[in-house]
Amino acid sequence: MKNFLFIPVMLLIMLLPDQNIKAQVSESKSEEKDIIEVYYFHVTRRCMTCKTVEAETGKAINEYFPEKVKDGTIVYKVLNLEEGDNEKIAEGLGVSGQTLLVKHGDKQVDITNKAFMNASDPERLRRQVKAGIESVL
């Protein structure tokens, strides 16, 4: 009789840690969806406007969302399309060229045109970046 109860109890104990691991994995996947990714895709040869968009985007993110940057909720990724696997990353996001993109979960906002139109007015460009990020929150 003791063996009859021992086996089910042991099976139950063995399965419980497995459930905890599955719960941790699903939690980490849901946490990933809370991350806002700001991508700036560029090519190797760039003009002053391109460099300005990159720099002012970084400034905007740090200026308007310092807490989210610090805790890793917002991540800024500058990727050269001509290096490594960056072209594959761009294709996965539906990007084919120089692009400034904000992504949060399934939401994507392309703010390339607004950013480049406002590159001569850095303050306005930073506000466009802020608005793009806020639109996916």
N, C-alpha and C positions, 0 to 999 in steps of 0.2 A: 504494500500500500504506500509506503514511503517513497519508493521509486516511481510510482504512478504520479505523485504530486511533484516530485523533484524535477522531472523532465519538462513539464509545461512551464514551471517557474523559471527554470534555466533558459528556456527558449524566449520567454518574455523579457528577461534581463538582457539577453543577447540582442534582441531587436530594439530595445529602447535607445541605446546610443546611436544606432543607425538612423532612427527617426530624428534625433537631434542634429545629426550631420545634414540630413536632407533639409531640415528647417533652416539651418545656417546658410546653405547654398541658395535656397529660394529667397532668403532675406537679402543676401548680397546682390542677387540679380535685381530685386526691386529697388535696392539702394542705387544701383547703376543707373536706373531710369531717372533718378533725381538729379543726376549730374547734367549740367548745361555745358555743352562743348561749343566753343567758338573756334572755327577753323578759318585760317587764312591760307589759301593755296596760291602759290606763285611759281614763276619759272625762274631760272638762274639769272638771266639778264633782266634787270628791273630799272625803271626810271625813278625819279625823285618822288613822283606821286605815289607809286607803289610802296615805296619805303615809308612815306608819310602815313598811308593807310595802315600799314602794319604797326608802326610806332604808336599812332593815336588810338588804335583799337586797344592795344595793351594798356595805355594810359587810362582810357575810358573804363575798362574793366576794373582796374585797380582803384580808380577814383570813385566810381559809383557802387561797386560791389566788393569792398575790401574784406568783409566778413566771409562772403561766399568764396572768395579766392583763397582765403586763409584756411577754411575748413574743407576745401577741395570740391565744393559744389559747382563752381565755375572753373573750367579749364580752358586755357587759350593755347591752341596748337598752330604753329606756323610751319607749313609743310611745303617743301620744294617739290613740284610735280616731276622734276627731272631726276630725282634721287630716290634710291631704294624702292620700297613698296608703296610710296606715297600716291602714285598714279592709281594703284588698285584701291586704296582708301578713297580716293576721289571718285572713282567709278562706282564704288559701293554707295556713295552718297549722292550719286547722280550729277557729279561735277565734272566738267570736261576742260576747264581752263581756269584762269585766275579768278578766284572767288573768295568772298567773305561770307561765311555761312554760320548761322546760329542753330544748334540742334539740341533738342531736349526731348528724349524719348522718341516718339514717332513724329514730333513736330519739327519742321525745318523752315527757317526763314533765310532767304538769300538777300543780303543787304549790300551786295557788291555795288550796284548802280548808285545807291544813295551815298555810300561811303566815298566812291570816286568822284561823284559830283561835288562833294563837300570837302575834298582834300585840301583846298586852298583856305578853308575856314576850319581849323582844327577843333575849335569849340563846338561848332555845329556837327562836325563829323563824330565827335565823342557822344553828342546827344543822340545821333542816329544809331550808334552802337548800343547805347543804353536802351533806346526804344525797341531795337531788335531783340535784345535779351528779355526785356519786360514782356514782349509779345508772346514768348514761349512759356512764361511762368504760369 
